[in-house]
Amino acid sequence: MKVPGKQTVPRAETWAVLQVLQLMEGKKEINIMTDAMSVIKGFKDQNRKTYQEGTNGDIWREVYE
């Protein structure tokens, strides 16, 4: 599936995580391994507001749901 919007590496990394989360539908605990610091930082509570309002906020809002 193609990443919507402007194609960037951070956007693609975040999109990939979202796709895994949607596939799992909360069925069980999972570990996602990534070396993308933008994705790792996005999961820190203190960064949520910034990420939701940022360039890739559309994807991050879905991740946080």
PQR file with spaces between the fields and no chain letter, atoms N, CA, C, O and H, PARSE charges and radii, in Angstrom:
ATOM       1  N    MET     1       0.840   -1.173    0.000 -0.4000 1.5000
ATOM       2  CA   MET     1       0.000    0.000    0.000 -0.0000 2.0000
ATOM       3  C    MET     1       0.889    1.242    0.000  0.5500 1.7000
ATOM       4  O    MET     1       1.877    1.296    0.732 -0.5500 1.4000
ATOM       5  N    LYS     2       0.554    2.213   -0.793 -0.4000 1.5000
ATOM       6  CA   LYS     2       1.335    3.441   -0.909 -0.0000 2.0000
ATOM       7  C    LYS     2       1.038    4.383    0.259  0.5500 1.7000
ATOM       8  O    LYS     2      -0.110    4.539    0.675 -0.5500 1.4000
ATOM       9  H    LYS     2      -0.249    2.169   -1.388  0.4000 1.0000
ATOM      10  N    VAL     3       2.082    4.998    0.768 -0.4000 1.5000
ATOM      11  CA   VAL     3       1.938    5.978    1.838 -0.0000 2.0000
ATOM      12  C    VAL     3       1.225    7.205    1.281  0.5500 1.7000
ATOM      13  O    VAL     3       1.646    7.742    0.257 -0.5500 1.4000
ATOM      14  H    VAL     3       3.015    4.871    0.429  0.4000 1.0000
ATOM      15  N    PRO     4       0.155    7.662    1.934 -0.5600 1.5000
ATOM      16  CA   PRO     4      -0.527    8.855    1.439  0.2800 2.0000
ATOM      17  C    PRO     4       0.289   10.116    1.725  0.5500 1.7000
ATOM      18  O    PRO     4       1.073   10.154    2.673 -0.5500 1.4000
ATOM      19  N    GLY     5       0.100   11.130    0.912 -0.4000 1.5000
ATOM      20  CA   GLY     5       0.781   12.401    1.142 -0.0000 2.0000
ATOM      21  C    GLY     5       2.192   12.409    0.594  0.5500 1.7000
ATOM      22  O    GLY     5       2.584   11.531   -0.174 -0.5500 1.4000
ATOM      23  H    GLY     5      -0.538   11.099    0.143  0.4000 1.0000
ATOM      24  N    LYS     6       2.953   13.423    1.002 -0.4000 1.5000
ATOM      25  CA   LYS     6       4.329   13.602    0.548 -0.0000 2.0000
ATOM      26  C    LYS     6       5.192   12.444    1.043  0.5500 1.7000
ATOM      27  O    LYS     6       5.177   12.111    2.228 -0.5500 1.4000
ATOM      28  H    LYS     6       2.634   14.137    1.626  0.4000 1.0000
ATOM      29  N    GLN     7       5.930   11.846    0.144 -0.4000 1.5000
ATOM      30  CA   GLN     7       6.758   10.684    0.475 -0.0000 2.0000
ATOM      31  C    GLN     7       8.062   11.114    1.147  0.5500 1.7000
ATOM      32  O    GLN     7       8.915   11.743    0.520 -0.5500 1.4000
ATOM      33  H    GLN     7       5.943   12.117   -0.819  0.4000 1.0000
ATOM      34  N    THR     8       8.207   10.773    2.417 -0.4000 1.5000
ATOM      35  CA   THR     8       9.444   11.005    3.156 -0.0000 2.0000
ATOM      36  C    THR     8       9.752    9.751    3.957  0.5500 1.7000
ATOM      37  O    THR     8       8.862    8.935    4.200 -0.5500 1.4000
ATOM      38  H    THR     8       7.514   10.263    2.926  0.4000 1.0000
ATOM      39  N    VAL     9      10.984    9.592    4.364 -0.4000 1.5000
ATOM      40  CA   VAL     9      11.364    8.416    5.149 -0.0000 2.0000
ATOM      41  C    VAL     9      10.630    8.394    6.494  0.5500 1.7000
ATOM      42  O    VAL     9      10.070    7.356    6.847 -0.5500 1.4000
ATOM      43  H    VAL     9      11.707   10.254    4.167  0.4000 1.0000
ATOM      44  N    PRO    10      10.606    9.506    7.270 -0.5600 1.5000
ATOM      45  CA   PRO    10       9.887    9.454    8.543  0.2800 2.0000
ATOM      46  C    PRO    10       8.399    9.118    8.363  0.5500 1.7000
ATOM      47  O    PRO    10       7.821    8.402    9.181 -0.5500 1.4000
ATOM      48  N    ARG    11       7.792    9.629    7.309 -0.4000 1.5000
ATOM      49  CA   ARG    11       6.378    9.348    7.054 -0.0000 2.0000
ATOM      50  C    ARG    11       6.177    7.871    6.723  0.5500 1.7000
ATOM      51  O    ARG    11       5.227    7.248    7.197 -0.5500 1.4000
ATOM      52  H    ARG    11       8.262   10.211    6.645  0.4000 1.0000
ATOM      53  N    ALA    12       7.064    7.318    5.918 -0.4000 1.5000
ATOM      54  CA   ALA    12       6.969    5.903    5.555 -0.0000 2.0000
ATOM      55  C    ALA    12       7.180    5.008    6.773  0.5500 1.7000
ATOM      56  O    ALA    12       6.493    3.999    6.927 -0.5500 1.4000
ATOM      57  H    ALA    12       7.836    7.823    5.533  0.4000 1.0000
ATOM      58  N    GLU    13       8.115    5.368    7.627 -0.4000 1.5000
ATOM      59  CA   GLU    13       8.366    4.580    8.845 -0.0000 2.0000
ATOM      60  C    GLU    13       7.134    4.598    9.755  0.5500 1.7000
ATOM      61  O    GLU    13       6.745    3.562   10.295 -0.5500 1.4000
ATOM      62  H    GLU    13       8.673    6.189    7.501  0.4000 1.0000
ATOM      63  N    THR    14       6.528    5.765    9.921 -0.4000 1.5000
ATOM      64  CA   THR    14       5.344    5.891   10.760 -0.0000 2.0000
ATOM      65  C    THR    14       4.170    5.140   10.143  0.5500 1.7000
ATOM      66  O    THR    14       3.409    4.481   10.852 -0.5500 1.4000
ATOM      67  H    THR    14       6.844    6.606    9.481  0.4000 1.0000
ATOM      68  N    TRP    15       4.026    5.237    8.832 -0.4000 1.5000
ATOM      69  CA   TRP    15       2.957    4.535    8.115 -0.0000 2.0000
ATOM      70  C    TRP    15       3.095    3.017    8.309  0.5500 1.7000
ATOM      71  O    TRP    15       2.098    2.322    8.502 -0.5500 1.4000
ATOM      72  H    TRP    15       4.645    5.772    8.257  0.4000 1.0000
ATOM      73  N    ALA    16       4.322    2.513    8.257 -0.4000 1.5000
ATOM      74  CA   ALA    16       4.560    1.078    8.430 -0.0000 2.0000
ATOM      75  C    ALA    16       4.103    0.621    9.816  0.5500 1.7000
ATOM      76  O    ALA    16       3.474   -0.428    9.952 -0.5500 1.4000
ATOM      77  H    ALA    16       5.132    3.078    8.100  0.4000 1.0000
ATOM      78  N    VAL    17       4.420    1.408   10.839 -0.4000 1.5000
ATOM      79  CA   VAL    17       3.983    1.071   12.195 -0.0000 2.0000
ATOM      80  C    VAL    17       2.457    1.070   12.269  0.5500 1.7000
ATOM      81  O    VAL    17       1.862    0.169   12.861 -0.5500 1.4000
ATOM      82  H    VAL    17       4.931    2.260   10.729  0.4000 1.0000
ATOM      83  N    LEU    18       1.834    2.065   11.679 -0.4000 1.5000
ATOM      84  CA   LEU    18       0.367    2.135   11.681 -0.0000 2.0000
ATOM      85  C    LEU    18      -0.244    0.903   11.023  0.5500 1.7000
ATOM      86  O    LEU    18      -1.237    0.366   11.513 -0.5500 1.4000
ATOM      87  H    LEU    18       2.317    2.797   11.199  0.4000 1.0000
ATOM      88  N    GLN    19       0.339    0.456    9.924 -0.4000 1.5000
ATOM      89  CA   GLN    19      -0.202   -0.715    9.238 -0.0000 2.0000
ATOM      90  C    GLN    19      -0.134   -1.956   10.117  0.5500 1.7000
ATOM      91  O    GLN    19      -1.075   -2.749   10.138 -0.5500 1.4000
ATOM      92  H    GLN    19       1.146    0.892    9.526  0.4000 1.0000
ATOM      93  N    VAL    20       0.961   -2.134   10.839 -0.4000 1.5000
ATOM      94  CA   VAL    20       1.095   -3.277   11.754 -0.0000 2.0000
ATOM      95  C    VAL    20       0.052   -3.188   12.860  0.5500 1.7000
ATOM      96  O    VAL    20      -0.605   -4.178   13.179 -0.5500 1.4000
ATOM      97  H    VAL    20       1.725   -1.489   10.822  0.4000 1.0000
ATOM      98  N    LEU    21      -0.101   -1.995   13.449 -0.4000 1.5000
ATOM      99  CA   LEU    21      -1.074   -1.823   14.524 -0.0000 2.0000
ATOM     100  C    LEU    21      -2.500   -2.118   14.041  0.5500 1.7000
ATOM     101  O    LEU    21      -3.288   -2.730   14.762 -0.5500 1.4000
ATOM     102  H    LEU    21       0.433   -1.190   13.190  0.4000 1.0000
ATOM     103  N    GLN    22      -2.821   -1.687   12.838 -0.4000 1.5000
ATOM     104  CA   GLN    22      -4.157   -1.941   12.303 -0.0000 2.0000
ATOM     105  C    GLN    22      -4.371   -3.425   12.016  0.5500 1.7000
ATOM     106  O    GLN    22      -5.470   -3.940   12.222 -0.5500 1.4000
ATOM     107  H    GLN    22      -2.181   -1.190   12.252  0.4000 1.0000
ATOM     108  N    LEU    23      -3.355   -4.103   11.552 -0.4000 1.5000
ATOM     109  CA   LEU    23      -3.467   -5.538   11.298 -0.0000 2.0000
ATOM     110  C    LEU    23      -3.683   -6.324   12.587  0.5500 1.7000
ATOM     111  O    LEU    23      -4.451   -7.286   12.612 -0.5500 1.4000
ATOM     112  H    LEU    23      -2.462   -3.685   11.384  0.4000 1.0000
ATOM     113  N    MET    24      -3.012   -5.917   13.645 -0.4000 1.5000
ATOM     114  CA   MET    24      -3.097   -6.631   14.911 -0.0000 2.0000
ATOM     115  C    MET    24      -4.410   -6.340   15.638  0.5500 1.7000
ATOM     116  O    MET    24      -4.870   -7.168   16.424 -0.5500 1.4000
ATOM     117  H    MET    24      -2.388   -5.135   13.625  0.4000 1.0000
ATOM     118  N    GLU    25      -5.009   -5.198   15.393 -0.4000 1.5000
ATOM     119  CA   GLU    25      -6.291   -4.818   15.995 -0.0000 2.0000
ATOM     120  C    GLU    25      -6.327   -5.037   17.502  0.5500 1.7000
ATOM     121  O    GLU    25      -7.374   -5.387   18.046 -0.5500 1.4000
ATOM     122  H    GLU    25      -4.635   -4.526   14.754  0.4000 1.0000
ATOM     123  N    GLY    26      -5.212   -4.839   18.182 -0.4000 1.5000
ATOM     124  CA   GLY    26      -5.174   -4.998   19.628 -0.0000 2.0000
ATOM     125  C    GLY    26      -5.357   -6.420   20.111  0.5500 1.7000
ATOM     126  O    GLY    26      -5.661   -6.643   21.283 -0.5500 1.4000
ATOM     127  H    GLY    26      -4.361   -4.555   17.740  0.4000 1.0000
ATOM     128  N    LYS    27      -5.176   -7.394   19.218 -0.4000 1.5000
ATOM     129  CA   LYS    27      -5.423   -8.799   19.577 -0.0000 2.0000
ATOM     130  C    LYS    27      -4.414   -9.358   20.562  0.5500 1.7000
ATOM     131  O    LYS    27      -4.754  -10.191   21.402 -0.5500 1.4000
ATOM     132  H    LYS    27      -4.929   -7.214   18.265  0.4000 1.0000
ATOM     133  N    LYS    28      -3.182   -8.905   20.462 -0.4000 1.5000
ATOM     134  CA   LYS    28      -2.174   -9.371   21.408 -0.0000 2.0000
ATOM     135  C    LYS    28      -1.046   -8.358   21.481  0.5500 1.7000
ATOM     136  O    LYS    28      -0.927   -7.463   20.644 -0.5500 1.4000
ATOM     137  H    LYS    28      -2.906   -8.228   19.780  0.4000 1.0000
ATOM     138  N    GLU    29      -0.230   -8.523   22.496 -0.4000 1.5000
ATOM     139  CA   GLU    29       0.913   -7.636   22.685 -0.0000 2.0000
ATOM     140  C    GLU    29       1.943   -7.908   21.603  0.5500 1.7000
ATOM     141  O    GLU    29       2.230   -9.059   21.273 -0.5500 1.4000
ATOM     142  H    GLU    29      -0.326   -9.250   23.176  0.4000 1.0000
ATOM     143  N    ILE    30       2.496   -6.831   21.055 -0.4000 1.5000
ATOM     144  CA   ILE    30       3.527   -6.987   20.024 -0.0000 2.0000
ATOM     145  C    ILE    30       4.704   -6.073   20.334  0.5500 1.7000
ATOM     146  O    ILE    30       4.568   -5.077   21.046 -0.5500 1.4000
ATOM     147  H    ILE    30       2.263   -5.897   21.323  0.4000 1.0000
ATOM     148  N    ASN    31       5.847   -6.425   19.794 -0.4000 1.5000
ATOM     149  CA   ASN    31       7.039   -5.576   19.844 -0.0000 2.0000
ATOM     150  C    ASN    31       7.359   -5.178   18.416  0.5500 1.7000
ATOM     151  O    ASN    31       7.456   -6.028   17.531 -0.5500 1.4000
ATOM     152  H    ASN    31       5.958   -7.234   19.216  0.4000 1.0000
ATOM     153  N    ILE    32       7.520   -3.889   18.198 -0.4000 1.5000
ATOM     154  CA   ILE    32       7.913   -3.388   16.884 -0.0000 2.0000
ATOM     155  C    ILE    32       9.326   -2.860   17.016  0.5500 1.7000
ATOM     156  O    ILE    32       9.599   -1.993   17.847 -0.5500 1.4000
ATOM     157  H    ILE    32       7.441   -3.199   18.918  0.4000 1.0000
ATOM     158  N    MET    33      10.211   -3.374   16.208 -0.4000 1.5000
ATOM     159  CA   MET    33      11.612   -2.964   16.229 -0.0000 2.0000
ATOM     160  C    MET    33      11.864   -1.973   15.105  0.5500 1.7000
ATOM     161  O    MET    33      11.512   -2.226   13.953 -0.5500 1.4000
ATOM     162  H    MET    33       9.989   -4.078   15.533  0.4000 1.0000
ATOM     163  N    THR    34      12.475   -0.843   15.442 -0.4000 1.5000
ATOM     164  CA   THR    34      12.819    0.157   14.434 -0.0000 2.0000
ATOM     165  C    THR    34      14.036    0.938   14.894  0.5500 1.7000
ATOM     166  O    THR    34      14.276    1.096   16.091 -0.5500 1.4000
ATOM     167  H    THR    34      12.761   -0.637   16.378  0.4000 1.0000
ATOM     168  N    ASP    35      14.797    1.422   13.931 -0.4000 1.5000
ATOM     169  CA   ASP    35      15.920    2.292   14.255 -0.0000 2.0000
ATOM     170  C    ASP    35      15.576    3.740   13.901  0.5500 1.7000
ATOM     171  O    ASP    35      16.443    4.613   13.927 -0.5500 1.4000
ATOM     172  H    ASP    35      14.602    1.294   12.958  0.4000 1.0000
ATOM     173  N    ALA    36      14.312    3.985   13.573 -0.4000 1.5000
ATOM     174  CA   ALA    36      13.861    5.331   13.205 -0.0000 2.0000
ATOM     175  C    ALA    36      13.571    6.125   14.481  0.5500 1.7000
ATOM     176  O    ALA    36      12.545    5.911   15.128 -0.5500 1.4000
ATOM     177  H    ALA    36      13.609    3.275   13.552  0.4000 1.0000
ATOM     178  N    MET    37      14.469    7.034   14.838 -0.4000 1.5000
ATOM     179  CA   MET    37      14.303    7.818   16.059 -0.0000 2.0000
ATOM     180  C    MET    37      13.017    8.631   16.034  0.5500 1.7000
ATOM     181  O    MET    37      12.425    8.876   17.085 -0.5500 1.4000
ATOM     182  H    MET    37      15.302    7.207   14.312  0.4000 1.0000
ATOM     183  N    SER    38      12.577    9.049   14.864 -0.4000 1.5000
ATOM     184  CA   SER    38      11.328    9.812   14.796 -0.0000 2.0000
ATOM     185  C    SER    38      10.153    8.964   15.261  0.5500 1.7000
ATOM     186  O    SER    38       9.228    9.487   15.883 -0.5500 1.4000
ATOM     187  H    SER    38      13.058    8.850   14.010  0.4000 1.0000
ATOM     188  N    VAL    39      10.170    7.689   14.978 -0.4000 1.5000
ATOM     189  CA   VAL    39       9.105    6.791   15.413 -0.0000 2.0000
ATOM     190  C    VAL    39       9.243    6.508   16.908  0.5500 1.7000
ATOM     191  O    VAL    39       8.254    6.541   17.640 -0.5500 1.4000
ATOM     192  H    VAL    39      10.922    7.264   14.473  0.4000 1.0000
ATOM     193  N    ILE    40      10.438    6.235   17.353 -0.4000 1.5000
ATOM     194  CA   ILE    40      10.670    5.948   18.774 -0.0000 2.0000
ATOM     195  C    ILE    40      10.230    7.131   19.635  0.5500 1.7000
ATOM     196  O    ILE    40       9.546    6.949   20.642 -0.5500 1.4000
ATOM     197  H    ILE    40      11.242    6.208   16.759  0.4000 1.0000
ATOM     198  N    LYS    41      10.624    8.343   19.238 -0.4000 1.5000
ATOM     199  CA   LYS    41      10.251    9.541   19.994 -0.0000 2.0000
ATOM     200  C    LYS    41       8.749    9.782   19.957  0.5500 1.7000
ATOM     201  O    LYS    41       8.191   10.349   20.897 -0.5500 1.4000
ATOM     202  H    LYS    41      11.180    8.491   18.421  0.4000 1.0000
ATOM     203  N    GLY    42       8.093    9.361   18.895 -0.4000 1.5000
ATOM     204  CA   GLY    42       6.652    9.554   18.773 -0.0000 2.0000
ATOM     205  C    GLY    42       5.848    8.782   19.804  0.5500 1.7000
ATOM     206  O    GLY    42       4.699    9.128   20.077 -0.5500 1.4000
ATOM     207  H    GLY    42       8.546    8.900   18.132  0.4000 1.0000
ATOM     208  N    PHE    43       6.432    7.747   20.375 -0.4000 1.5000
ATOM     209  CA   PHE    43       5.730    6.950   21.370 -0.0000 2.0000
ATOM     210  C    PHE    43       5.961    7.440   22.797  0.5500 1.7000
ATOM     211  O    PHE    43       5.422    6.864   23.742 -0.5500 1.4000
ATOM     212  H    PHE    43       7.366    7.465   20.153  0.4000 1.0000
ATOM     213  N    LYS    44       6.740    8.475   22.961 -0.4000 1.5000
ATOM     214  CA   LYS    44       6.950    9.044   24.294 -0.0000 2.0000
ATOM     215  C    LYS    44       5.807   10.012   24.593  0.5500 1.7000
ATOM     216  O    LYS    44       5.500   10.887   23.784 -0.5500 1.4000
ATOM     217  H    LYS    44       7.178    8.943   22.194  0.4000 1.0000
ATOM     218  N    ASP    45       5.184    9.853   25.749 -0.4000 1.5000
ATOM     219  CA   ASP    45       4.009   10.653   26.116 -0.0000 2.0000
ATOM     220  C    ASP    45       4.243   12.156   25.958  0.5500 1.7000
ATOM     221  O    ASP    45       3.355   12.876   25.502 -0.5500 1.4000
ATOM     222  H    ASP    45       5.433    9.142   26.407  0.4000 1.0000
ATOM     223  N    GLN    46       5.416   12.627   26.328 -0.4000 1.5000
ATOM     224  CA   GLN    46       5.675   14.067   26.279 -0.0000 2.0000
ATOM     225  C    GLN    46       5.750   14.609   24.845  0.5500 1.7000
ATOM     226  O    GLN    46       5.743   15.824   24.649 -0.5500 1.4000
ATOM     227  H    GLN    46       6.137   12.042   26.698  0.4000 1.0000
ATOM     228  N    ASN    47       5.821   13.737   23.856 -0.4000 1.5000
ATOM     229  CA   ASN    47       5.910   14.184   22.463 -0.0000 2.0000
ATOM     230  C    ASN    47       4.587   14.096   21.701  0.5500 1.7000
ATOM     231  O    ASN    47       4.504   14.553   20.560 -0.5500 1.4000
ATOM     232  H    ASN    47       5.827   12.750   24.015  0.4000 1.0000
ATOM     233  N    ARG    48       3.568   13.525   22.305 -0.4000 1.5000
ATOM     234  CA   ARG    48       2.304   13.278   21.589 -0.0000 2.0000
ATOM     235  C    ARG    48       1.713   14.535   20.963  0.5500 1.7000
ATOM     236  O    ARG    48       1.366   14.529   19.782 -0.5500 1.4000
ATOM     237  H    ARG    48       3.636   13.154   23.231  0.4000 1.0000
ATOM     238  N    LYS    49       1.596   15.590   21.720 -0.4000 1.5000
ATOM     239  CA   LYS    49       0.977   16.816   21.205 -0.0000 2.0000
ATOM     240  C    LYS    49       1.767   17.340   20.008  0.5500 1.7000
ATOM     241  O    LYS    49       1.181   17.706   18.989 -0.5500 1.4000
ATOM     242  H    LYS    49       1.877   15.595   22.679  0.4000 1.0000
ATOM     243  N    THR    50       3.066   17.375   20.124 -0.4000 1.5000
ATOM     244  CA   THR    50       3.920   17.859   19.043 -0.0000 2.0000
ATOM     245  C    THR    50       3.764   17.001   17.800  0.5500 1.7000
ATOM     246  O    THR    50       3.659   17.528   16.693 -0.5500 1.4000
ATOM     247  H    THR    50       3.542   17.077   20.952  0.4000 1.0000
ATOM     248  N    TYR    51       3.749   15.694   17.967 -0.4000 1.5000
ATOM     249  CA   TYR    51       3.634   14.788   16.822 -0.0000 2.0000
ATOM     250  C    TYR    51       2.250   14.872   16.178  0.5500 1.7000
ATOM     251  O    TYR    51       2.133   14.814   14.954 -0.5500 1.4000
ATOM     252  H    TYR    51       3.834   15.266   18.867  0.4000 1.0000
ATOM     253  N    GLN    52       1.212   15.007   16.986 -0.4000 1.5000
ATOM     254  CA   GLN    52      -0.141   15.105   16.438 -0.0000 2.0000
ATOM     255  C    GLN    52      -0.327   16.371   15.612  0.5500 1.7000
ATOM     256  O    GLN    52      -1.121   16.387   14.670 -0.5500 1.4000
ATOM     257  H    GLN    52       1.307   15.054   17.981  0.4000 1.0000
ATOM     258  N    GLU    53       0.392   17.419   15.954 -0.4000 1.5000
ATOM     259  CA   GLU    53       0.274   18.692   15.257 -0.0000 2.0000
ATOM     260  C    GLU    53       1.345   18.870   14.180  0.5500 1.7000
ATOM     261  O    GLU    53       1.346   19.875   13.469 -0.5500 1.4000
ATOM     262  H    GLU    53       1.036   17.405   16.719  0.4000 1.0000
ATOM     263  N    GLY    54       2.253   17.904   14.058 -0.4000 1.5000
ATOM     264  CA   GLY    54       3.375   18.023   13.133 -0.0000 2.0000
ATOM     265  C    GLY    54       3.040   17.628   11.701  0.5500 1.7000
ATOM     266  O    GLY    54       1.885   17.390   11.349 -0.5500 1.4000
ATOM     267  H    GLY    54       2.252   17.088   14.636  0.4000 1.0000
ATOM     268  N    THR    55       4.083   17.568   10.895 -0.4000 1.5000
ATOM     269  CA   THR    55       3.973   17.260    9.468 -0.0000 2.0000
ATOM     270  C    THR    55       3.237   15.954    9.208  0.5500 1.7000
ATOM     271  O    THR    55       2.444   15.865    8.270 -0.5500 1.4000
ATOM     272  H    THR    55       5.021   17.762   11.181  0.4000 1.0000
ATOM     273  N    ASN    56       3.486   14.957   10.016 -0.4000 1.5000
ATOM     274  CA   ASN    56       2.855   13.648    9.835 -0.0000 2.0000
ATOM     275  C    ASN    56       1.755   13.402   10.861  0.5500 1.7000
ATOM     276  O    ASN    56       1.443   12.261   11.201 -0.5500 1.4000
ATOM     277  H    ASN    56       4.130   15.029   10.778  0.4000 1.0000
ATOM     278  N    GLY    57       1.182   14.480   11.338 -0.4000 1.5000
ATOM     279  CA   GLY    57       0.154   14.404   12.372 -0.0000 2.0000
ATOM     280  C    GLY    57      -1.039   13.550   11.992  0.5500 1.7000
ATOM     281  O    GLY    57      -1.640   12.909   12.854 -0.5500 1.4000
ATOM     282  H    GLY    57       1.435   15.407   11.062  0.4000 1.0000
ATOM     283  N    ASP    58      -1.391   13.532   10.720 -0.4000 1.5000
ATOM     284  CA   ASP    58      -2.535   12.717   10.291 -0.0000 2.0000
ATOM     285  C    ASP    58      -2.312   11.242   10.594  0.5500 1.7000
ATOM     286  O    ASP    58      -3.231   10.538   11.012 -0.5500 1.4000
ATOM     287  H    ASP    58      -0.903   14.053   10.020  0.4000 1.0000
ATOM     288  N    ILE    59      -1.087   10.783   10.380 -0.4000 1.5000
ATOM     289  CA   ILE    59      -0.759    9.385   10.654 -0.0000 2.0000
ATOM     290  C    ILE    59      -0.618    9.162   12.161  0.5500 1.7000
ATOM     291  O    ILE    59      -1.127    8.173   12.689 -0.5500 1.4000
ATOM     292  H    ILE    59      -0.341   11.355   10.040  0.4000 1.0000
ATOM     293  N    TRP    60       0.064   10.067   12.852 -0.4000 1.5000
ATOM     294  CA   TRP    60       0.260    9.899   14.285 -0.0000 2.0000
ATOM     295  C    TRP    60      -1.055    9.884   15.053  0.5500 1.7000
ATOM     296  O    TRP    60      -1.198    9.140   16.024 -0.5500 1.4000
ATOM     297  H    TRP    60       0.478   10.870   12.423  0.4000 1.0000
ATOM     298  N    ARG    61      -2.016   10.700   14.625 -0.4000 1.5000
ATOM     299  CA   ARG    61      -3.309   10.672   15.302 -0.0000 2.0000
ATOM     300  C    ARG    61      -3.949    9.286   15.196  0.5500 1.7000
ATOM     301  O    ARG    61      -4.572    8.820   16.150 -0.5500 1.4000
ATOM     302  H    ARG    61      -1.900   11.303   13.836  0.4000 1.0000
ATOM     303  N    GLU    62      -3.803    8.637   14.068 -0.4000 1.5000
ATOM     304  CA   GLU    62      -4.328    7.275   13.898 -0.0000 2.0000
ATOM     305  C    GLU    62      -3.557    6.285   14.772  0.5500 1.7000
ATOM     306  O    GLU    62      -4.148    5.385   15.369 -0.5500 1.4000
ATOM     307  H    GLU    62      -3.297    9.015   13.293  0.4000 1.0000
ATOM     308  N    VAL    63      -2.246    6.454   14.842 -0.4000 1.5000
ATOM     309  CA   VAL    63      -1.418    5.563   15.677 -0.0000 2.0000
ATOM     310  C    VAL    63      -1.889    5.679   17.127  0.5500 1.7000
ATOM     311  O    VAL    63      -2.052    4.668   17.811 -0.5500 1.4000
ATOM     312  H    VAL    63      -1.766    7.185   14.357  0.4000 1.0000
ATOM     313  N    TYR    64      -2.106    6.897   17.592 -0.4000 1.5000
ATOM     314  CA   TYR    64      -2.489    7.099   18.997 -0.0000 2.0000
ATOM     315  C    TYR    64      -3.887    6.568   19.300  0.5500 1.7000
ATOM     316  O    TYR    64      -4.171    6.222   20.446 -0.5500 1.4000
ATOM     317  H    TYR    64      -1.974    7.718   17.037  0.4000 1.0000
ATOM     318  N    GLU    65      -4.748    6.498   18.321 -0.4000 1.5000
ATOM     319  CA   GLU    65      -6.085    5.933   18.561 -0.0000 2.0000
ATOM     320  C    GLU    65      -5.964    4.486   18.946  0.5500 1.7000
ATOM     321  O    GLU    65      -6.973    3.826   19.190 -0.5500 1.4000
ATOM     322  H    GLU    65      -4.517    6.780   17.390  0.4000 1.0000
